[in-house]
Amino acid sequence: MIWKVESVGSMLLFRMRREVEIVNKLGLHARPAAEFVQCVIKFKSKITICKDEERFSAASILEVLSANLDCGARVVIEAVGPDGQEALNDLEALLLRFRDEEGGSS
């Protein structure tokens, strides 16, 4: 976990990052991507997926799908906001749960 504190006006924003691996054999295809986005939008923090040199909004199903998150892909999930730690914990747990579903790796 990497974190950084940024000041915007009188507010302090916490930027947290966590590297995760996509472990479902089918990758983050339509159904799990939709579930991932549903999890993202319940948080106040702005959440971004960083893959290679590209950044994708984790709150957009189209951007999550266009990130091509195949099995074995290592990406960084970044959260900026008041509930970033909770968001990263929940999203990492969700991605690990996908491993145990149909198509998950052994």
Gaussian input, Z-matrix of N, CA and C with variables (Angstrom, degrees):
# hf/3-21g

backbone

0 1
 N
 C     1     B1
 C     2     B2     1     A1
 N     3     B3     2     A2     1     D1
 C     4     B4     3     A3     2     D2
 C     5     B5     4     A4     3     D3
 N     6     B6     5     A5     4     D4
 C     7     B7     6     A6     5     D5
 C     8     B8     7     A7     6     D6
 N     9     B9     8     A8     7     D7
 C    10    B10     9     A9     8     D8
 C    11    B11    10    A10     9     D9
 N    12    B12    11    A11    10    D10
 C    13    B13    12    A12    11    D11
 C    14    B14    13    A13    12    D12
 N    15    B15    14    A14    13    D13
 C    16    B16    15    A15    14    D14
 C    17    B17    16    A16    15    D15
 N    18    B18    17    A17    16    D16
 C    19    B19    18    A18    17    D17
 C    20    B20    19    A19    18    D18
 N    21    B21    20    A20    19    D19
 C    22    B22    21    A21    20    D20
 C    23    B23    22    A22    21    D21
 N    24    B24    23    A23    22    D22
 C    25    B25    24    A24    23    D23
 C    26    B26    25    A25    24    D24
 N    27    B27    26    A26    25    D25
 C    28    B28    27    A27    26    D26
 C    29    B29    28    A28    27    D27
 N    30    B30    29    A29    28    D28
 C    31    B31    30    A30    29    D29
 C    32    B32    31    A31    30    D30
 N    33    B33    32    A32    31    D31
 C    34    B34    33    A33    32    D32
 C    35    B35    34    A34    33    D33
 N    36    B36    35    A35    34    D34
 C    37    B37    36    A36    35    D35
 C    38    B38    37    A37    36    D36
 N    39    B39    38    A38    37    D37
 C    40    B40    39    A39    38    D38
 C    41    B41    40    A40    39    D39
 N    42    B42    41    A41    40    D40
 C    43    B43    42    A42    41    D41
 C    44    B44    43    A43    42    D42
 N    45    B45    44    A44    43    D43
 C    46    B46    45    A45    44    D44
 C    47    B47    46    A46    45    D45
 N    48    B48    47    A47    46    D46
 C    49    B49    48    A48    47    D47
 C    50    B50    49    A49    48    D48
 N    51    B51    50    A50    49    D49
 C    52    B52    51    A51    50    D50
 C    53    B53    52    A52    51    D51
 N    54    B54    53    A53    52    D52
 C    55    B55    54    A54    53    D53
 C    56    B56    55    A55    54    D54
 N    57    B57    56    A56    55    D55
 C    58    B58    57    A57    56    D56
 C    59    B59    58    A58    57    D57
 N    60    B60    59    A59    58    D58
 C    61    B61    60    A60    59    D59
 C    62    B62    61    A61    60    D60
 N    63    B63    62    A62    61    D61
 C    64    B64    63    A63    62    D62
 C    65    B65    64    A64    63    D63
 N    66    B66    65    A65    64    D64
 C    67    B67    66    A66    65    D65
 C    68    B68    67    A67    66    D66
 N    69    B69    68    A68    67    D67
 C    70    B70    69    A69    68    D68
 C    71    B71    70    A70    69    D69
 N    72    B72    71    A71    70    D70
 C    73    B73    72    A72    71    D71
 C    74    B74    73    A73    72    D72
 N    75    B75    74    A74    73    D73
 C    76    B76    75    A75    74    D74
 C    77    B77    76    A76    75    D75
 N    78    B78    77    A77    76    D76
 C    79    B79    78    A78    77    D77
 C    80    B80    79    A79    78    D78
 N    81    B81    80    A80    79    D79
 C    82    B82    81    A81    80    D80
 C    83    B83    82    A82    81    D81
 N    84    B84    83    A83    82    D82
 C    85    B85    84    A84    83    D83
 C    86    B86    85    A85    84    D84
 N    87    B87    86    A86    85    D85
 C    88    B88    87    A87    86    D86
 C    89    B89    88    A88    87    D87
 N    90    B90    89    A89    88    D88
 C    91    B91    90    A90    89    D89
 C    92    B92    91    A91    90    D90
 N    93    B93    92    A92    91    D91
 C    94    B94    93    A93    92    D92
 C    95    B95    94    A94    93    D93
 N    96    B96    95    A95    94    D94
 C    97    B97    96    A96    95    D95
 C    98    B98    97    A97    96    D96
 N    99    B99    98    A98    97    D97
 C   100   B100    99    A99    98    D98
 C   101   B101   100   A100    99    D99
 N   102   B102   101   A101   100   D100
 C   103   B103   102   A102   101   D101
 C   104   B104   103   A103   102   D102
 N   105   B105   104   A104   103   D103
 C   106   B106   105   A105   104   D104
 C   107   B107   106   A106   105   D105
 N   108   B108   107   A107   106   D106
 C   109   B109   108   A108   107   D107
 C   110   B110   109   A109   108   D108
 N   111   B111   110   A110   109   D109
 C   112   B112   111   A111   110   D110
 C   113   B113   112   A112   111   D111
 N   114   B114   113   A113   112   D112
 C   115   B115   114   A114   113   D113
 C   116   B116   115   A115   114   D114
 N   117   B117   116   A116   115   D115
 C   118   B118   117   A117   116   D116
 C   119   B119   118   A118   117   D117
 N   120   B120   119   A119   118   D118
 C   121   B121   120   A120   119   D119
 C   122   B122   121   A121   120   D120
 N   123   B123   122   A122   121   D121
 C   124   B124   123   A123   122   D122
 C   125   B125   124   A124   123   D123
 N   126   B126   125   A125   124   D124
 C   127   B127   126   A126   125   D125
 C   128   B128   127   A127   126   D126
 N   129   B129   128   A128   127   D127
 C   130   B130   129   A129   128   D128
 C   131   B131   130   A130   129   D129
 N   132   B132   131   A131   130   D130
 C   133   B133   132   A132   131   D131
 C   134   B134   133   A133   132   D132
 N   135   B135   134   A134   133   D133
 C   136   B136   135   A135   134   D134
 C   137   B137   136   A136   135   D135
 N   138   B138   137   A137   136   D136
 C   139   B139   138   A138   137   D137
 C   140   B140   139   A139   138   D138
 N   141   B141   140   A140   139   D139
 C   142   B142   141   A141   140   D140
 C   143   B143   142   A142   141   D141
 N   144   B144   143   A143   142   D142
 C   145   B145   144   A144   143   D143
 C   146   B146   145   A145   144   D144
 N   147   B147   146   A146   145   D145
 C   148   B148   147   A147   146   D146
 C   149   B149   148   A148   147   D147
 N   150   B150   149   A149   148   D148
 C   151   B151   150   A150   149   D149
 C   152   B152   151   A151   150   D150
 N   153   B153   152   A152   151   D151
 C   154   B154   153   A153   152   D152
 C   155   B155   154   A154   153   D153
 N   156   B156   155   A155   154   D154
 C   157   B157   156   A156   155   D155
 C   158   B158   157   A157   156   D156
 N   159   B159   158   A158   157   D157
 C   160   B160   159   A159   158   D158
 C   161   B161   160   A160   159   D159
 N   162   B162   161   A161   160   D160
 C   163   B163   162   A162   161   D161
 C   164   B164   163   A163   162   D162
 N   165   B165   164   A164   163   D163
 C   166   B166   165   A165   164   D164
 C   167   B167   166   A166   165   D165
 N   168   B168   167   A167   166   D166
 C   169   B169   168   A168   167   D167
 C   170   B170   169   A169   168   D168
 N   171   B171   170   A170   169   D169
 C   172   B172   171   A171   170   D170
 C   173   B173   172   A172   171   D171
 N   174   B174   173   A173   172   D172
 C   175   B175   174   A174   173   D173
 C   176   B176   175   A175   174   D174
 N   177   B177   176   A176   175   D175
 C   178   B178   177   A177   176   D176
 C   179   B179   178   A178   177   D177
 N   180   B180   179   A179   178   D178
 C   181   B181   180   A180   179   D179
 C   182   B182   181   A181   180   D180
 N   183   B183   182   A182   181   D181
 C   184   B184   183   A183   182   D182
 C   185   B185   184   A184   183   D183
 N   186   B186   185   A185   184   D184
 C   187   B187   186   A186   185   D185
 C   188   B188   187   A187   186   D186
 N   189   B189   188   A188   187   D187
 C   190   B190   189   A189   188   D188
 C   191   B191   190   A190   189   D189
 N   192   B192   191   A191   190   D190
 C   193   B193   192   A192   191   D191
 C   194   B194   193   A193   192   D192
 N   195   B195   194   A194   193   D193
 C   196   B196   195   A195   194   D194
 C   197   B197   196   A196   195   D195
 N   198   B198   197   A197   196   D196
 C   199   B199   198   A198   197   D197
 C   200   B200   199   A199   198   D198
 N   201   B201   200   A200   199   D199
 C   202   B202   201   A201   200   D200
 C   203   B203   202   A202   201   D201
 N   204   B204   203   A203   202   D202
 C   205   B205   204   A204   203   D203
 C   206   B206   205   A205   204   D204
 N   207   B207   206   A206   205   D205
 C   208   B208   207   A207   206   D206
 C   209   B209   208   A208   207   D207
 N   210   B210   209   A209   208   D208
 C   211   B211   210   A210   209   D209
 C   212   B212   211   A211   210   D210
 N   213   B213   212   A212   211   D211
 C   214   B214   213   A213   212   D212
 C   215   B215   214   A214   213   D213
 N   216   B216   215   A215   214   D214
 C   217   B217   216   A216   215   D215
 C   218   B218   217   A217   216   D216
 N   219   B219   218   A218   217   D217
 C   220   B220   219   A219   218   D218
 C   221   B221   220   A220   219   D219
 N   222   B222   221   A221   220   D220
 C   223   B223   222   A222   221   D221
 C   224   B224   223   A223   222   D222
 N   225   B225   224   A224   223   D223
 C   226   B226   225   A225   224   D224
 C   227   B227   226   A226   225   D225
 N   228   B228   227   A227   226   D226
 C   229   B229   228   A228   227   D227
 C   230   B230   229   A229   228   D228
 N   231   B231   230   A230   229   D229
 C   232   B232   231   A231   230   D230
 C   233   B233   232   A232   231   D231
 N   234   B234   233   A233   232   D232
 C   235   B235   234   A234   233   D233
 C   236   B236   235   A235   234   D234
 N   237   B237   236   A236   235   D235
 C   238   B238   237   A237   236   D236
 C   239   B239   238   A238   237   D237
 N   240   B240   239   A239   238   D238
 C   241   B241   240   A240   239   D239
 C   242   B242   241   A241   240   D240
 N   243   B243   242   A242   241   D241
 C   244   B244   243   A243   242   D242
 C   245   B245   244   A244   243   D243
 N   246   B246   245   A245   244   D244
 C   247   B247   246   A246   245   D245
 C   248   B248   247   A247   246   D246
 N   249   B249   248   A248   247   D247
 C   250   B250   249   A249   248   D248
 C   251   B251   250   A250   249   D249
 N   252   B252   251   A251   250   D250
 C   253   B253   252   A252   251   D251
 C   254   B254   253   A253   252   D252
 N   255   B255   254   A254   253   D253
 C   256   B256   255   A255   254   D254
 C   257   B257   256   A256   255   D255
 N   258   B258   257   A257   256   D256
 C   259   B259   258   A258   257   D257
 C   260   B260   259   A259   258   D258
 N   261   B261   260   A260   259   D259
 C   262   B262   261   A261   260   D260
 C   263   B263   262   A262   261   D261
 N   264   B264   263   A263   262   D262
 C   265   B265   264   A264   263   D263
 C   266   B266   265   A265   264   D264
 N   267   B267   266   A266   265   D265
 C   268   B268   267   A267   266   D266
 C   269   B269   268   A268   267   D267
 N   270   B270   269   A269   268   D268
 C   271   B271   270   A270   269   D269
 C   272   B272   271   A271   270   D270
 N   273   B273   272   A272   271   D271
 C   274   B274   273   A273   272   D272
 C   275   B275   274   A274   273   D273
 N   276   B276   275   A275   274   D274
 C   277   B277   276   A276   275   D275
 C   278   B278   277   A277   276   D276
 N   279   B279   278   A278   277   D277
 C   280   B280   279   A279   278   D278
 C   281   B281   280   A280   279   D279
 N   282   B282   281   A281   280   D280
 C   283   B283   282   A282   281   D281
 C   284   B284   283   A283   282   D282
 N   285   B285   284   A284   283   D283
 C   286   B286   285   A285   284   D284
 C   287   B287   286   A286   285   D285
 N   288   B288   287   A287   286   D286
 C   289   B289   288   A288   287   D287
 C   290   B290   289   A289   288   D288
 N   291   B291   290   A290   289   D289
 C   292   B292   291   A291   290   D290
 C   293   B293   292   A292   291   D291
 N   294   B294   293   A293   292   D292
 C   295   B295   294   A294   293   D293
 C   296   B296   295   A295   294   D294
 N   297   B297   296   A296   295   D295
 C   298   B298   297   A297   296   D296
 C   299   B299   298   A298   297   D297
 N   300   B300   299   A299   298   D298
 C   301   B301   300   A300   299   D299
 C   302   B302   301   A301   300   D300
 N   303   B303   302   A302   301   D301
 C   304   B304   303   A303   302   D302
 C   305   B305   304   A304   303   D303
 N   306   B306   305   A305   304   D304
 C   307   B307   306   A306   305   D305
 C   308   B308   307   A307   306   D306
 N   309   B309   308   A308   307   D307
 C   310   B310   309   A309   308   D308
 C   311   B311   310   A310   309   D309
 N   312   B312   311   A311   310   D310
 C   313   B313   312   A312   311   D311
 C   314   B314   313   A313   312   D312
 N   315   B315   314   A314   313   D313
 C   316   B316   315   A315   314   D314
 C   317   B317   316   A316   315   D315

   B1=1.4429
   B2=1.5197
   B3=1.2844
   B4=1.4559
   B5=1.5156
   B6=1.3063
   B7=1.4454
   B8=1.5119
   B9=1.3098
   B10=1.4527
   B11=1.5237
   B12=1.3119
   B13=1.4559
   B14=1.5255
   B15=1.3211
   B16=1.4559
   B17=1.5148
   B18=1.3069
   B19=1.4558
   B20=1.5240
   B21=1.3327
   B22=1.4602
   B23=1.5270
   B24=1.3266
   B25=1.4564
   B26=1.5139
   B27=1.3084
   B28=1.4645
   B29=1.5350
   B30=1.3482
   B31=1.4630
   B32=1.5256
   B33=1.3156
   B34=1.4583
   B35=1.5174
   B36=1.3193
   B37=1.4606
   B38=1.5212
   B39=1.2940
   B40=1.4562
   B41=1.5212
   B42=1.3266
   B43=1.4658
   B44=1.5180
   B45=1.3226
   B46=1.4585
   B47=1.5140
   B48=1.3133
   B49=1.4663
   B50=1.5167
   B51=1.3312
   B52=1.4664
   B53=1.5249
   B54=1.3294
   B55=1.4603
   B56=1.5205
   B57=1.3161
   B58=1.4706
   B59=1.5209
   B60=1.3125
   B61=1.4672
   B62=1.5267
   B63=1.3204
   B64=1.4598
   B65=1.5299
   B66=1.3358
   B67=1.4607
   B68=1.5329
   B69=1.3193
   B70=1.4607
   B71=1.5200
   B72=1.3393
   B73=1.4713
   B74=1.5210
   B75=1.3242
   B76=1.4660
   B77=1.5195
   B78=1.3178
   B79=1.4593
   B80=1.5257
   B81=1.3138
   B82=1.4598
   B83=1.5257
   B84=1.3356
   B85=1.4657
   B86=1.5241
   B87=1.3165
   B88=1.4679
   B89=1.5341
   B90=1.3157
   B91=1.4670
   B92=1.5230
   B93=1.3434
   B94=1.4664
   B95=1.5396
   B96=1.3214
   B97=1.4685
   B98=1.5219
   B99=1.3243
   B100=1.4726
   B101=1.5253
   B102=1.3156
   B103=1.4651
   B104=1.5293
   B105=1.3248
   B106=1.4606
   B107=1.5283
   B108=1.3273
   B109=1.4650
   B110=1.5289
   B111=1.3300
   B112=1.4657
   B113=1.5323
   B114=1.3099
   B115=1.4604
   B116=1.5298
   B117=1.3163
   B118=1.4709
   B119=1.5231
   B120=1.3255
   B121=1.4629
   B122=1.5245
   B123=1.3176
   B124=1.4661
   B125=1.5332
   B126=1.3288
   B127=1.4658
   B128=1.5225
   B129=1.3278
   B130=1.4674
   B131=1.5292
   B132=1.3199
   B133=1.4638
   B134=1.5200
   B135=1.3264
   B136=1.4634
   B137=1.5252
   B138=1.3272
   B139=1.4643
   B140=1.5242
   B141=1.3145
   B142=1.4642
   B143=1.5271
   B144=1.3276
   B145=1.4661
   B146=1.5235
   B147=1.3214
   B148=1.4612
   B149=1.5325
   B150=1.3302
   B151=1.4676
   B152=1.5170
   B153=1.3162
   B154=1.4596
   B155=1.5314
   B156=1.3029
   B157=1.4686
   B158=1.5242
   B159=1.3287
   B160=1.4602
   B161=1.5156
   B162=1.3443
   B163=1.4640
   B164=1.5197
   B165=1.3487
   B166=1.4604
   B167=1.5225
   B168=1.3154
   B169=1.4565
   B170=1.5250
   B171=1.3201
   B172=1.4624
   B173=1.5214
   B174=1.3296
   B175=1.4613
   B176=1.5260
   B177=1.3337
   B178=1.4644
   B179=1.5243
   B180=1.3187
   B181=1.4720
   B182=1.5243
   B183=1.3276
   B184=1.4676
   B185=1.5229
   B186=1.3265
   B187=1.4624
   B188=1.5229
   B189=1.3304
   B190=1.4732
   B191=1.5317
   B192=1.3180
   B193=1.4709
   B194=1.5266
   B195=1.3352
   B196=1.4707
   B197=1.5237
   B198=1.3319
   B199=1.4639
   B200=1.5313
   B201=1.3506
   B202=1.4746
   B203=1.5280
   B204=1.3169
   B205=1.4654
   B206=1.5163
   B207=1.3249
   B208=1.4571
   B209=1.5185
   B210=1.3213
   B211=1.4583
   B212=1.5311
   B213=1.3052
   B214=1.4540
   B215=1.5150
   B216=1.3259
   B217=1.4676
   B218=1.5241
   B219=1.3168
   B220=1.4660
   B221=1.5212
   B222=1.3275
   B223=1.4590
   B224=1.5278
   B225=1.3120
   B226=1.4581
   B227=1.5200
   B228=1.3169
   B229=1.4573
   B230=1.5176
   B231=1.3254
   B232=1.4596
   B233=1.5166
   B234=1.3248
   B235=1.4660
   B236=1.5182
   B237=1.3321
   B238=1.4584
   B239=1.5157
   B240=1.3266
   B241=1.4510
   B242=1.5053
   B243=1.3255
   B244=1.4623
   B245=1.5270
   B246=1.3246
   B247=1.4668
   B248=1.5263
   B249=1.3179
   B250=1.4616
   B251=1.5115
   B252=1.3254
   B253=1.4703
   B254=1.5223
   B255=1.3204
   B256=1.4660
   B257=1.5274
   B258=1.3258
   B259=1.4627
   B260=1.5236
   B261=1.3233
   B262=1.4695
   B263=1.5224
   B264=1.3264
   B265=1.4727
   B266=1.5262
   B267=1.3442
   B268=1.4644
   B269=1.5271
   B270=1.3260
   B271=1.4710
   B272=1.5270
   B273=1.3196
   B274=1.4661
   B275=1.5326
   B276=1.3208
   B277=1.4709
   B278=1.5254
   B279=1.3254
   B280=1.4630
   B281=1.5251
   B282=1.3239
   B283=1.4722
   B284=1.5247
   B285=1.3201
   B286=1.4669
   B287=1.5207
   B288=1.3279
   B289=1.4611
   B290=1.5266
   B291=1.3220
   B292=1.4732
   B293=1.5215
   B294=1.3328
   B295=1.4742
   B296=1.5200
   B297=1.3322
   B298=1.4551
   B299=1.5297
   B300=1.3184
   B301=1.4530
   B302=1.5185
   B303=1.3046
   B304=1.4624
   B305=1.5253
   B306=1.2992
   B307=1.4663
   B308=1.5200
   B309=1.3464
   B310=1.4542
   B311=1.5129
   B312=1.3380
   B313=1.4590
   B314=1.5211
   B315=1.3160
   B316=1.4615
   B317=1.5057
   A1=108.08
   A2=115.58
   A3=121.81
   A4=106.27
   A5=117.70
   A6=118.48
   A7=110.05
   A8=115.15
   A9=122.14
   A10=106.75
   A11=116.88
   A12=121.11
   A13=107.91
   A14=115.91
   A15=121.55
   A16=108.70
   A17=115.88
   A18=120.83
   A19=108.99
   A20=115.80
   A21=121.71
   A22=105.48
   A23=115.27
   A24=118.69
   A25=108.80
   A26=117.06
   A27=121.08
   A28=112.00
   A29=116.69
   A30=120.26
   A31=111.20
   A32=114.98
   A33=120.91
   A34=107.84
   A35=116.31
   A36=121.40
   A37=108.90
   A38=116.20
   A39=120.98
   A40=108.52
   A41=116.40
   A42=122.74
   A43=106.61
   A44=115.70
   A45=120.73
   A46=108.89
   A47=115.37
   A48=121.27
   A49=109.15
   A50=114.46
   A51=119.65
   A52=108.75
   A53=115.58
   A54=120.03
   A55=108.89
   A56=115.62
   A57=121.49
   A58=108.90
   A59=115.10
   A60=121.04
   A61=108.32
   A62=116.21
   A63=121.53
   A64=106.49
   A65=116.76
   A66=120.07
   A67=114.33
   A68=117.98
   A69=120.22
   A70=108.56
   A71=117.82
   A72=121.51
   A73=112.93
   A74=116.64
   A75=120.65
   A76=112.14
   A77=117.57
   A78=121.39
   A79=110.83
   A80=115.94
   A81=120.68
   A82=107.30
   A83=115.07
   A84=121.58
   A85=109.36
   A86=118.25
   A87=123.64
   A88=114.86
   A89=118.69
   A90=119.40
   A91=112.61
   A92=119.44
   A93=117.25
   A94=112.58
   A95=117.28
   A96=119.37
   A97=110.18
   A98=116.79
   A99=120.70
   A100=110.13
   A101=117.31
   A102=120.98
   A103=110.48
   A104=116.45
   A105=121.87
   A106=110.11
   A107=117.23
   A108=121.75
   A109=110.40
   A110=117.59
   A111=120.87
   A112=110.61
   A113=116.84
   A114=121.00
   A115=109.84
   A116=117.10
   A117=122.27
   A118=111.72
   A119=117.29
   A120=119.73
   A121=114.08
   A122=117.87
   A123=118.96
   A124=111.85
   A125=117.36
   A126=121.44
   A127=111.16
   A128=115.49
   A129=121.55
   A130=111.32
   A131=116.63
   A132=121.37
   A133=111.60
   A134=115.43
   A135=121.30
   A136=106.25
   A137=116.40
   A138=120.66
   A139=109.13
   A140=114.90
   A141=122.37
   A142=109.23
   A143=115.45
   A144=122.04
   A145=106.84
   A146=116.86
   A147=121.85
   A148=107.57
   A149=115.24
   A150=120.56
   A151=107.34
   A152=115.77
   A153=121.50
   A154=107.28
   A155=118.34
   A156=121.39
   A157=112.29
   A158=117.05
   A159=120.83
   A160=111.46
   A161=114.86
   A162=122.28
   A163=108.18
   A164=115.58
   A165=121.87
   A166=108.98
   A167=116.96
   A168=120.66
   A169=108.85
   A170=116.39
   A171=120.53
   A172=111.58
   A173=117.36
   A174=121.34
   A175=111.98
   A176=116.93
   A177=121.82
   A178=110.42
   A179=116.37
   A180=120.03
   A181=110.63
   A182=117.10
   A183=119.41
   A184=111.71
   A185=116.89
   A186=119.25
   A187=111.68
   A188=117.22
   A189=120.12
   A190=109.63
   A191=117.10
   A192=120.31
   A193=111.47
   A194=117.42
   A195=119.70
   A196=112.01
   A197=118.06
   A198=120.94
   A199=111.38
   A200=117.22
   A201=121.71
   A202=111.30
   A203=115.38
   A204=121.04
   A205=109.93
   A206=115.03
   A207=122.50
   A208=110.71
   A209=116.44
   A210=122.02
   A211=109.56
   A212=115.62
   A213=121.36
   A214=114.01
   A215=117.32
   A216=119.98
   A217=109.24
   A218=115.82
   A219=121.53
   A220=106.66
   A221=115.06
   A222=120.75
   A223=108.88
   A224=114.94
   A225=120.95
   A226=107.06
   A227=115.54
   A228=120.91
   A229=106.13
   A230=115.07
   A231=120.93
   A232=109.34
   A233=116.15
   A234=121.44
   A235=108.42
   A236=115.28
   A237=121.19
   A238=107.14
   A239=116.01
   A240=119.52
   A241=112.34
   A242=115.47
   A243=120.68
   A244=115.41
   A245=117.48
   A246=120.25
   A247=111.60
   A248=115.74
   A249=121.05
   A250=114.39
   A251=117.10
   A252=120.88
   A253=110.85
   A254=116.08
   A255=120.82
   A256=110.79
   A257=116.14
   A258=120.55
   A259=110.94
   A260=117.03
   A261=120.33
   A262=111.22
   A263=116.86
   A264=120.23
   A265=110.86
   A266=116.10
   A267=120.28
   A268=111.88
   A269=116.52
   A270=119.82
   A271=111.17
   A272=117.20
   A273=119.47
   A274=110.06
   A275=117.55
   A276=121.38
   A277=110.43
   A278=116.89
   A279=120.81
   A280=110.66
   A281=117.06
   A282=120.05
   A283=111.07
   A284=117.84
   A285=120.79
   A286=111.10
   A287=117.15
   A288=120.11
   A289=111.02
   A290=117.68
   A291=121.00
   A292=111.23
   A293=117.46
   A294=121.38
   A295=110.40
   A296=116.29
   A297=121.06
   A298=112.79
   A299=117.30
   A300=120.57
   A301=110.03
   A302=116.21
   A303=121.67
   A304=109.26
   A305=116.38
   A306=120.89
   A307=112.32
   A308=117.63
   A309=120.17
   A310=111.91
   A311=116.33
   A312=119.46
   A313=109.76
   A314=116.57
   A315=120.13
   A316=111.11
   D1=128.46
   D2=175.70
   D3=-115.56
   D4=136.38
   D5=176.61
   D6=-139.72
   D7=157.50
   D8=-177.40
   D9=-148.28
   D10=141.82
   D11=177.87
   D12=-102.54
   D13=130.34
   D14=178.43
   D15=-122.75
   D16=144.91
   D17=178.69
   D18=-105.44
   D19=126.85
   D20=175.67
   D21=-125.71
   D22=103.60
   D23=-174.48
   D24=63.80
   D25=-126.40
   D26=179.69
   D27=-95.31
   D28=1.33
   D29=-179.01
   D30=-97.89
   D31=144.30
   D32=171.83
   D33=-102.71
   D34=127.90
   D35=177.43
   D36=-111.42
   D37=135.95
   D38=178.91
   D39=-101.03
   D40=122.98
   D41=176.95
   D42=-102.54
   D43=114.70
   D44=-178.65
   D45=-119.15
   D46=144.08
   D47=-178.98
   D48=-133.31
   D49=143.23
   D50=176.50
   D51=-141.90
   D52=129.96
   D53=175.90
   D54=-84.43
   D55=132.65
   D56=179.21
   D57=-133.03
   D58=159.65
   D59=176.40
   D60=-116.08
   D61=137.80
   D62=175.69
   D63=-79.17
   D64=118.78
   D65=-171.43
   D66=-110.41
   D67=-8.68
   D68=177.07
   D69=-74.98
   D70=131.95
   D71=-177.63
   D72=-56.65
   D73=-29.04
   D74=-179.89
   D75=-90.27
   D76=0.41
   D77=-178.65
   D78=73.88
   D79=-164.99
   D80=179.60
   D81=-94.52
   D82=76.13
   D83=-179.45
   D84=-81.13
   D85=-171.86
   D86=-168.09
   D87=-51.39
   D88=-53.48
   D89=-175.21
   D90=-65.30
   D91=-52.10
   D92=178.99
   D93=-67.40
   D94=-29.60
   D95=176.96
   D96=-64.55
   D97=-40.28
   D98=178.01
   D99=-64.70
   D100=-40.97
   D101=178.43
   D102=-65.85
   D103=-38.27
   D104=177.55
   D105=-61.55
   D106=-47.17
   D107=179.88
   D108=-63.23
   D109=-41.21
   D110=177.91
   D111=-59.72
   D112=-37.63
   D113=177.47
   D114=-68.00
   D115=-43.06
   D116=-178.67
   D117=-59.22
   D118=-46.11
   D119=-171.24
   D120=-72.18
   D121=-7.17
   D122=176.83
   D123=-82.46
   D124=-7.08
   D125=-179.64
   D126=-100.50
   D127=153.53
   D128=176.90
   D129=-79.19
   D130=-26.88
   D131=-177.74
   D132=-66.02
   D133=150.71
   D134=171.94
   D135=-84.40
   D136=124.25
   D137=-174.49
   D138=-117.46
   D139=131.38
   D140=-175.76
   D141=-128.89
   D142=143.89
   D143=173.00
   D144=-101.71
   D145=126.48
   D146=179.22
   D147=-111.38
   D148=119.18
   D149=179.82
   D150=-131.36
   D151=122.47
   D152=-173.26
   D153=55.43
   D154=-123.34
   D155=-179.81
   D156=-101.28
   D157=6.29
   D158=-176.51
   D159=-102.43
   D160=153.00
   D161=177.55
   D162=-124.55
   D163=137.04
   D164=-177.60
   D165=-129.56
   D166=137.00
   D167=175.80
   D168=-68.83
   D169=123.89
   D170=179.91
   D171=-77.19
   D172=-7.36
   D173=179.40
   D174=-91.65
   D175=1.11
   D176=-178.32
   D177=-117.34
   D178=119.58
   D179=179.04
   D180=-60.21
   D181=-38.15
   D182=-179.87
   D183=-65.17
   D184=-40.30
   D185=179.39
   D186=-71.03
   D187=-38.51
   D188=178.36
   D189=-62.83
   D190=-44.91
   D191=178.88
   D192=-66.06
   D193=-37.66
   D194=-178.97
   D195=-72.94
   D196=-12.27
   D197=177.00
   D198=-72.72
   D199=-12.30
   D200=179.58
   D201=50.82
   D202=63.26
   D203=-177.98
   D204=-86.95
   D205=82.35
   D206=-178.74
   D207=-81.91
   D208=163.58
   D209=177.83
   D210=-55.42
   D211=132.71
   D212=179.45
   D213=91.67
   D214=-12.07
   D215=179.24
   D216=-64.56
   D217=135.81
   D218=175.07
   D219=-107.51
   D220=123.18
   D221=-178.30
   D222=-131.51
   D223=164.23
   D224=175.39
   D225=-110.91
   D226=129.73
   D227=173.02
   D228=-101.23
   D229=127.15
   D230=-178.17
   D231=-116.38
   D232=135.35
   D233=178.16
   D234=-127.60
   D235=130.61
   D236=177.22
   D237=-123.43
   D238=113.14
   D239=178.97
   D240=152.35
   D241=-175.96
   D242=-171.75
   D243=-70.77
   D244=-23.69
   D245=-177.59
   D246=-117.75
   D247=29.39
   D248=-176.78
   D249=-60.17
   D250=-42.30
   D251=-179.96
   D252=-61.23
   D253=-46.98
   D254=178.97
   D255=-62.68
   D256=-41.02
   D257=179.60
   D258=-61.25
   D259=-47.50
   D260=-179.49
   D261=-63.16
   D262=-40.53
   D263=178.52
   D264=-61.57
   D265=-47.67
   D266=-177.85
   D267=-65.90
   D268=-40.55
   D269=-178.11
   D270=-69.60
   D271=-39.48
   D272=177.41
   D273=-64.21
   D274=-42.69
   D275=178.42
   D276=-62.30
   D277=-40.12
   D278=178.91
   D279=-63.44
   D280=-45.59
   D281=179.12
   D282=-61.68
   D283=-38.15
   D284=177.57
   D285=-68.47
   D286=-35.43
   D287=178.10
   D288=-63.86
   D289=-34.29
   D290=178.26
   D291=-60.27
   D292=-28.33
   D293=178.95
   D294=-60.65
   D295=-35.10
   D296=-175.11
   D297=-84.64
   D298=-5.84
   D299=179.64
   D300=-88.79
   D301=175.23
   D302=179.88
   D303=-51.81
   D304=132.13
   D305=179.99
   D306=90.25
   D307=-4.58
   D308=-179.79
   D309=-70.43
   D310=156.21
   D311=179.16
   D312=-78.41
   D313=159.56
   D314=-176.24
   D315=-86.96

